[in-house]
Amino acid sequence: MVLDPPLPKPLFARLTVIGIGLIGSSILRAALGRRLAEEVVAYDRAPEVRTRAEALGLADRVAASPTEAVAGADLIVLCVPVGAMGAAAEQIGPAVAADAIVSDVGSVKASVARALAAHIPGHAHIIPAHPVAGTEYSGPDAGFATLFKNRWCILTPPEGVNPAALERLEDFWAALGANVEVMTAERHDLVLAITSHVPHLIAYNIVGTAADLETVTQSEVIKYSAGGFRDFTRIAASDPTMWRDIFLNNREAVIEVLGRFTEDLIALQRAIRWEQGDALFDLFTRTRAIRRSIIEQGQETAAPDFGRAHD
Ligand code: NAP
């Protein structure tokens, strides 16, 4: 996949990205590559990450402090773990310029919106966002400019948001290659609980169960993992800090979806116990159709075995 050419005119005067990990460094790479801002500034609390970002040329300028980073910025994007959003917002708050757009990329939206509102001055526009794109890798080396291409980015503006500011942020994400959708933070958190958060929890659980099973050895689990387990291990390798924060910050929606999941799992257990083959067959037919629609909508490859090379 290639990045589209630079824009004829940058969308922002100064873009500041706080947190130079997988997502932050991907935004920086794409923003520089397409020249989405006249100046692209980055900051991370870890000195070694700042040094690495400089070596990789991820920004026009890597700032030494959060206030220096956001001074004069008209777009600020917080790319730190969900549990660190409040602290990051508190650190930048006093230096945020009037009319600046303050956004984020957190995987949970209602709690982040509250954290931002507590620390960002009223003269700025808070518009939380979540690019539904990522990998199981972290850090400034893990990002790439085309990460957001043809992926969804969900914006969750508060009621009464400034329409011009919202449009500018929509244009920014569209320029990063994303398809933009707008919804409430509560809706986002419920939808993502079923499409992302609970699936991750299931992966963490099944990999943990396999690791703890006394009757099957670890070497057997690894040796025969291609039977399906391997695909769960990719998800279960996701960043522990990020996912701890997601579950702690989207508790209600996750618990609601988990309740429903548990009931359905027990129904499946019963169908197996009572040899109700038709019930199993019907469910597996419906789920196969869902995978086909995901492929048709370009959100997954149709190549067998998730496109893995077999030579
Ligand atoms: P990451 O690779 O772990 O990078 C996060 C960076 O932020 C780290 O370098 C971290 O430093 C730094 N940081 C933490 N607190 C900070 C603060 N107060 N000020 C400045 N920097 C700070 O994380 P990521 O995967 O890019 O995730 C970032 C955000 O994107 C999260 O909110 C996550 O929910 C969201 N997201 C992730 C994905 C995904 O697949 N990874 C997808 C969509 C959205 P330390 O290492 O010192 O803590």
Residues whose N, C-alpha, C, O or C-beta is under 5 A from the ligand:
A	BS01	NAP	I18 G19 I20 G21 L22 I23 G24 Y43 D44 R45 A46 V49 C79 V80 P81 V82 A84 A87 A88 V105 G106 S107 P131 A133 G134 T135 Y137 S138 G139 M242
